[in-house]
Amino acid sequence: MSVTPDLLLQAYRTGIFPMAERQDDPDIFWVDPRRRGILPLDGFRVSRSLAKRLRRQDYSVTLNSDFSGVIDGCADRQETWINAEIRDLYHALHAQGHAHSLEVWMDGKLVGGVYGVAVGAAYCGESMFSRRTDASKIALCWLVDLLNRTGFTLFDTQFLTPHLASLGGKEITRHEYRTMLAAALKQPAEILSAPLAASGAEVAARLRGTGHAL
């Protein structure tokens, strides 16, 4: 059975997501981890050094202005699970308003970003990339700030990495995740219902106030 954008959305609503073995592998398989990574929206950790980095005025952030650039940046590595079909599927979801990207720019160049799928009040993060120091951390900070202000209750990261753990990410069981997902699907959220923060200083102030400052 071929994977359609509608089938992909339904998969997210049931807690599973697609991957490929490698970029040139045409096949897709479904993943349902026993241990799921999440980034608690009320427990995002912003260190003093990261807050200082956010306050610097040497970058800009946009939403949905270069979805192709972000997904290509995420796939631009030696090992990637993003094959051509996956790329096309997420482009279709983006065109339908279900997939969103957040971009970080420096000196007029795309240097970092993150993309994912919104279902109800859950944002299912797919991948992120960084071409400059801390660019992916900046992207996550701005995204968490926006999700907090637009009604989201769950930020799914699929797996837990040391990078995400340093920002407050944690692992939960499959059952715990499905319980949280079911609750999130019953609540409305719209990532476009509020603008991005006016500045990195604003993001830092909000996240340091609601998260666990180090």
C-alpha positions as CSV (number, residue, x, y, z in Angstrom):
1,M,0.0,0.0,0.0
2,S,1.4,3.4,-1.0
3,V,1.8,6.1,1.7
4,T,-0.3,9.1,1.1
5,P,-0.3,12.4,3.1
6,D,-3.7,11.4,4.7
7,L,-2.2,8.1,5.8
8,L,0.8,9.8,7.2
9,L,-1.4,12.2,9.2
10,Q,-3.4,9.2,10.5
11,A,-0.1,7.5,11.5
12,Y,0.9,10.5,13.6
13,R,-2.5,10.5,15.3
14,T,-1.9,6.9,16.4
15,G,1.6,7.5,17.5
16,I,3.8,6.1,14.7
17,F,6.0,7.8,12.2
18,P,7.9,6.8,9.0
19,M,11.6,6.3,8.3
20,A,13.8,4.9,5.6
21,E,17.0,2.9,6.1
22,R,19.0,5.5,4.1
23,Q,18.5,8.3,1.6
24,D,18.7,6.1,-1.5
25,D,16.5,3.4,-0.1
26,P,13.0,3.7,-1.8
27,D,11.2,1.8,1.0
28,I,9.6,3.3,4.1
29,F,8.9,1.5,7.4
30,W,6.9,2.5,10.4
31,V,8.4,3.2,13.8
32,D,6.6,2.9,17.2
33,P,9.4,3.2,19.8
34,R,9.0,1.4,23.2
35,R,10.7,4.5,24.8
36,R,9.6,7.8,23.4
37,G,11.5,11.1,23.5
38,I,9.6,14.3,24.4
39,L,10.5,17.9,25.2
40,P,8.3,19.1,28.0
41,L,7.0,22.5,27.0
42,D,6.8,23.6,30.7
43,G,10.3,22.3,31.5
44,F,12.6,23.5,28.7
45,R,16.0,24.3,30.1
46,V,17.8,27.4,29.1
47,S,21.3,27.8,30.5
48,R,22.7,31.3,31.2
49,S,25.1,30.8,28.3
50,L,22.2,29.9,25.9
51,A,20.1,32.8,27.2
52,K,23.1,35.1,26.4
53,R,23.3,33.5,22.9
54,L,19.6,34.1,22.3
55,R,19.9,37.8,23.2
56,R,22.6,38.4,20.6
57,Q,21.3,40.3,17.6
58,D,23.4,38.4,14.9
59,Y,20.6,36.2,13.6
60,S,17.0,36.2,12.5
61,V,14.2,33.6,12.7
62,T,11.4,32.9,10.3
63,L,8.5,30.4,10.2
64,N,7.6,28.4,7.1
65,S,9.7,30.6,4.8
66,D,12.0,27.9,3.5
67,F,10.6,24.4,4.3
68,S,12.6,22.9,1.4
69,G,15.8,24.4,2.8
70,V,15.2,23.0,6.2
71,I,14.3,19.4,5.2
72,D,17.2,19.4,2.8
73,G,19.5,20.7,5.6
74,C,18.3,17.9,7.8
75,A,19.0,15.3,5.1
76,D,22.4,16.7,4.3
77,R,24.4,14.3,6.4
78,Q,26.3,11.0,5.9
79,E,23.5,8.9,7.3
80,T,19.9,10.0,7.0
81,W,16.4,8.4,7.0
82,I,15.0,11.1,4.7
83,N,14.5,9.5,1.3
84,A,12.8,11.0,-1.8
85,E,9.3,9.7,-0.9
86,I,9.5,11.0,2.7
87,R,10.7,14.4,1.4
88,D,7.7,14.5,-1.0
89,L,5.2,13.5,1.7
90,Y,6.3,16.2,4.1
91,H,6.2,18.8,1.3
92,A,2.6,17.7,0.7
93,L,1.7,18.1,4.4
94,H,3.4,21.5,4.4
95,A,1.3,22.6,1.4
96,Q,-1.8,21.4,3.3
97,G,-0.8,23.4,6.4
98,H,0.1,20.4,8.6
99,A,3.9,20.5,8.5
100,H,5.8,23.5,9.6
101,S,9.4,24.7,9.6
102,L,11.3,27.2,11.7
103,E,14.4,28.7,10.1
104,V,17.5,30.4,11.6
105,W,19.4,32.8,9.4
106,M,22.8,34.4,9.8
107,D,24.4,36.7,7.2
108,G,21.6,36.0,4.8
109,K,22.2,32.3,4.9
110,L,20.1,29.5,6.3
111,V,22.2,28.1,9.1
112,G,19.8,26.0,11.1
113,G,16.2,24.9,11.5
114,V,13.6,22.3,12.6
115,Y,10.5,20.9,11.0
116,G,7.6,18.7,12.2
117,V,3.9,17.9,11.9
118,A,1.1,19.4,14.0
119,V,-1.8,17.2,15.0
120,G,-4.2,18.7,17.5
121,A,-2.1,20.2,20.3
122,A,0.8,17.9,19.6
123,Y,3.9,19.1,17.6
124,C,5.7,16.0,16.3
125,G,9.3,17.1,15.6
126,E,10.9,15.3,12.8
127,S,14.4,16.6,12.4
128,M,16.7,19.6,12.9
129,F,20.0,20.7,11.6
130,S,22.8,23.2,12.4
131,R,25.5,24.8,10.2
132,R,26.6,27.3,12.9
133,T,27.3,26.8,16.6
134,D,24.0,26.7,18.6
135,A,21.8,27.3,15.5
136,S,19.7,24.2,16.3
137,K,19.4,25.3,20.0
138,I,18.2,28.7,18.9
139,A,15.6,27.1,16.6
140,L,14.3,24.9,19.4
141,C,14.1,27.8,21.8
142,W,12.1,29.9,19.4
143,L,9.9,27.0,18.5
144,V,9.1,26.0,22.1
145,D,8.3,29.7,22.9
146,L,5.9,29.7,19.9
147,L,4.3,26.4,20.8
148,N,3.7,27.6,24.4
149,R,1.9,30.6,23.1
150,T,-0.3,28.9,20.5
151,G,-2.0,26.1,22.6
152,F,0.3,23.2,22.2
153,T,0.7,20.7,25.1
154,L,3.0,18.0,23.6
155,F,6.4,18.3,21.8
156,D,7.3,14.8,20.5
157,T,11.0,14.4,19.6
158,Q,10.6,10.7,18.8
159,F,13.9,9.7,20.4
160,L,16.0,11.3,23.2
161,T,19.5,12.5,22.3
162,P,22.1,14.0,24.6
163,H,21.5,17.3,22.9
164,L,17.8,17.2,23.7
165,A,18.4,15.9,27.2
166,S,20.5,18.9,27.9
167,L,17.5,21.1,27.1
168,G,15.1,19.2,29.3
169,G,14.1,16.3,27.0
170,K,13.2,13.0,28.6
171,E,12.1,9.5,27.8
172,I,8.6,8.1,28.5
173,T,7.0,4.8,27.8
174,R,5.0,4.1,24.8
175,H,1.8,3.9,26.9
176,E,2.6,7.3,28.6
177,Y,3.2,8.8,25.2
178,R,-0.1,7.5,23.7
179,T,-2.0,8.8,26.8
180,M,-0.4,12.3,26.3
181,L,-1.1,12.2,22.6
182,A,-4.7,11.2,23.0
183,A,-5.2,14.2,25.3
184,A,-3.4,16.5,22.9
185,L,-5.6,15.4,20.0
186,K,-8.7,16.5,21.9
187,Q,-7.4,20.1,22.2
188,P,-7.1,22.8,19.5
189,A,-3.9,24.5,18.7
190,E,-2.8,26.6,15.8
191,I,0.9,27.5,15.3
192,L,0.0,30.4,13.1
193,S,-2.3,32.0,15.7
194,A,0.5,34.1,17.2
195,P,3.6,35.7,15.7
196,L,7.1,34.7,16.4
197,A,8.7,36.5,19.3
198,A,9.9,40.0,18.7
199,S,13.5,39.2,19.8
200,G,15.7,36.5,21.2
201,A,15.7,38.5,24.5
202,E,12.0,38.0,24.7
203,V,12.3,34.3,24.1
204,A,15.0,34.0,26.7
205,A,13.0,35.9,29.3
206,R,9.9,33.7,28.8
207,L,11.7,30.4,28.8
208,R,13.9,31.2,31.7
209,G,10.8,32.1,33.6
210,T,8.9,28.9,32.8
211,G,11.7,26.4,32.5
212,H,14.5,25.3,34.7
213,A,17.2,27.9,34.5
214,L,20.8,26.6,35.0
